[in-house]
Each structure stands twice: as structure tokens, then as C-alpha cells.
């Protein structure tokens, strides 16, 4: 009996500060990591899920958006692009 390949995905939300396409903003974009046949392939959405101005309560708005989805915050890795401030799984 031939087994069907297993296709699983892991969604993560990447929070950036002041990216070149949205200067002066915090931006949340969803990235999906594929496992299985296309293992390791990452697909990033071009359209942001949320944008908030840098300053006042912008980052608080981003955190409220993500914590309402029961996600967990990971601190940025020192090797991340400098605009990445955190990732949520």
C-alpha cells in the first residue's frame, strides 16, 4: 500500500519595525513553513496582516492583535534582519 505524503505547515507571524516598504510603521506579516514534500520551504504573505504607527501605542496594538490569537512570542535572533523585532508562533 502506497503512503500519501504528509503535508504539514507551521504559521508564524513576523513583527518588523520600519521596513523599507512601510517606513514609520510596525508591520505584522504571516509566514508559512512547509513540511513534508516541500520541506523547509517558507512562503511569506506580501500583504501585511496589521500595520501600526511607530510610537505611542503602536507596539501595544501589535501585541494585542497577536495575543488574542493565543500565540507565543519569541525574541529576535541576533542573526535576524535588523528590522525584525520578534516572531510569534
Residue frames relative to the residue before (quaternion, step in Angstrom):
aa qw qx qy qz dx dy dz
X 1.0000 0.0000 0.0000 0.0000 0.00 0.00 0.00
X 0.3426 -0.7514 0.5314 0.1886 3.57 -0.78 1.05
X 0.3350 -0.7411 0.5497 0.1908 3.55 -0.91 0.96
X 0.4186 -0.6724 0.5519 0.2606 3.52 -1.08 0.78
X 0.5106 -0.6398 0.4603 0.3435 3.62 -0.97 0.69
X 0.3896 -0.7002 0.5491 0.2375 3.53 -1.11 0.72
X 0.0926 -0.7826 0.6151 0.0258 3.55 -0.84 1.02
X 0.0615 0.7859 -0.6085 0.0910 3.54 -0.51 1.21
X 0.1499 -0.7815 0.5981 0.0955 3.53 -1.20 0.51
X 0.1857 -0.7311 0.6442 0.1269 3.51 -1.31 0.45
X 0.1957 -0.7818 0.5840 0.0974 3.56 -0.69 1.12
X 0.0122 0.7705 -0.6373 0.0064 3.54 -1.06 0.79
X 0.2912 -0.7438 0.5819 0.1528 3.50 -1.17 0.70
X 0.1781 -0.7983 0.5724 0.0584 3.55 -0.62 1.19
X 0.1970 -0.7733 0.5967 0.0850 3.56 -0.81 1.11
X 0.0520 -0.7965 0.6024 -0.0005 3.56 -0.78 1.07
X 0.2425 -0.7447 0.6049 0.1437 3.53 -1.27 0.54
X 0.8650 -0.0075 -0.0399 0.5002 3.52 -0.80 1.13
X 0.1540 0.7961 -0.5721 0.1236 3.64 0.79 0.91
X 0.6581 -0.5534 0.3400 0.3810 3.58 -1.15 0.58
X 0.6960 0.4666 -0.2923 0.4609 3.63 1.05 -0.61
X 0.7759 0.1631 -0.1199 0.5975 3.63 1.25 -0.28
X 0.0669 -0.8362 0.5430 0.0372 3.62 0.47 1.13
X 0.8020 0.2819 -0.2237 0.4768 3.55 -1.11 0.77
X 0.6848 0.4669 -0.2695 0.4903 3.58 1.28 0.18
X 0.3520 -0.6018 0.6520 0.2981 3.48 -1.45 0.30
X 0.0730 -0.8060 0.5873 0.0082 3.58 -0.90 0.89
X 0.1664 -0.7583 0.6245 0.0850 3.56 -1.02 0.92
X 0.0250 0.7818 -0.6219 0.0379 3.54 -0.84 1.05
X 0.3739 -0.7102 0.5517 0.2267 3.54 -1.11 0.73
X 0.0931 -0.7482 0.6558 0.0381 3.53 -1.08 0.91
X 0.1616 -0.7808 0.5983 0.0799 3.57 -1.04 0.78
X 0.2031 -0.7557 0.6151 0.0966 3.55 -0.83 1.09
X 0.2500 -0.7814 0.5582 0.1238 3.57 -0.78 1.05
X 0.1138 -0.7623 0.6340 0.0636 3.53 -1.07 0.81
X 0.6100 0.5189 -0.4089 0.4376 3.56 -1.11 0.53
X 0.8568 -0.0736 0.0612 0.5067 3.54 -0.97 -0.87
X 0.7602 0.2801 -0.1615 0.5635 3.59 1.04 -0.74
X 0.0523 0.8670 -0.4935 0.0441 3.55 1.07 0.76
X 0.8271 0.2403 -0.2006 0.4668 3.51 -0.99 0.96
X 0.5309 0.6261 -0.4169 0.3905 3.59 1.22 -0.19
X 0.1527 -0.7865 0.5945 0.0681 3.57 -0.90 0.96
X 0.1101 -0.7754 0.6201 0.0458 3.53 -0.89 0.99
X 0.1387 -0.7960 0.5872 0.0490 3.56 -0.75 1.06
X 0.4064 -0.6821 0.5475 0.2641 3.54 -1.02 0.82
X 0.4246 -0.7064 0.5035 0.2592 3.57 -0.96 0.83
X 0.6992 0.4409 -0.2676 0.4950 3.57 0.99 -0.81
X 0.4478 -0.6985 0.4850 0.2764 3.59 -0.82 0.94
X 0.4592 -0.6488 0.5341 0.2879 3.55 -1.22 0.57
X 0.7869 -0.0337 0.0616 0.6131 3.57 1.14 -0.72
X 0.0514 -0.7553 0.6514 0.0493 3.54 -1.19 0.67
X 0.0155 0.7829 -0.6210 0.0343 3.56 -1.04 0.82
X 0.5145 -0.6596 0.4387 0.3284 3.60 -0.94 0.79
X 0.5010 -0.6150 0.5125 0.3288 3.55 -1.15 0.69
X 0.6598 0.4673 -0.3757 0.4529 3.55 -0.94 0.91
X 0.8518 0.2036 -0.1558 0.4569 3.52 -1.43 -0.11
X 0.8128 -0.2363 0.1973 0.4946 3.59 -0.39 -1.20
X 0.2665 0.8122 -0.4898 0.1712 3.61 1.20 0.35
X 0.7025 0.4419 -0.2733 0.4863 3.59 0.83 -0.95
X 0.6030 0.5461 -0.3554 0.4602 3.60 1.09 -0.63
X 0.6291 0.5212 -0.3325 0.4712 3.62 1.04 -0.71
X 0.6326 0.5248 -0.3193 0.4716 3.56 1.03 -0.84
X 0.6785 0.4902 -0.2921 0.4626 3.60 0.86 -0.95
X 0.6294 0.5220 -0.3385 0.4656 3.62 0.99 -0.76
X 0.6350 0.5403 -0.3195 0.4502 3.58 0.97 -0.88
X 0.7416 0.4263 -0.2289 0.4646 3.58 0.87 -0.97
X 0.6654 0.4917 -0.3260 0.4573 3.64 0.93 -0.74
X 0.5987 0.5572 -0.3612 0.4479 3.60 1.14 -0.47
X 0.6799 0.4498 -0.2804 0.5067 3.60 1.26 -0.19
X 0.4695 -0.7100 0.4134 0.3234 3.58 1.29 0.35
X 0.3705 0.7145 -0.5021 0.3166 3.56 0.95 0.88
X 0.3575 -0.7167 0.5623 0.2058 3.55 -1.28 0.43
X 0.3849 -0.7412 0.5137 0.1964 3.56 -0.94 0.99
X 0.1155 -0.7476 0.6503 0.0706 3.54 -1.08 0.86
X 0.4656 -0.6666 0.5020 0.2947 3.57 -0.93 0.86
X 0.6010 -0.5719 0.4090 0.3799 3.54 -1.18 0.47
X 0.4244 -0.6643 0.5569 0.2616 3.50 -1.20 0.63
X 0.5642 -0.6213 0.4101 0.3571 3.64 -0.94 0.74
X 0.6830 0.4793 -0.2868 0.4706 3.60 1.17 -0.46
X 0.4518 0.6807 -0.4572 0.3513 3.62 1.26 0.00
X 0.6237 -0.4837 0.4481 0.4199 3.52 -1.31 0.32
X 0.5826 -0.6339 0.3729 0.3460 3.64 -0.88 0.83
X 0.6403 0.5298 -0.3523 0.4304 3.65 1.07 -0.48
X 0.5918 0.5560 -0.3785 0.4443 3.64 1.19 -0.37
X 0.1361 -0.8080 0.5684 0.0750 3.57 -0.79 1.03
X 0.7930 -0.1119 0.0652 0.5953 3.60 1.17 -0.47
X 0.2375 -0.7300 0.6230 0.1499 3.51 -1.39 0.31
X 0.1713 -0.7808 0.5954 0.0803 3.57 -1.05 0.79
X 0.1361 -0.7768 0.6121 0.0584 3.57 -0.96 0.94
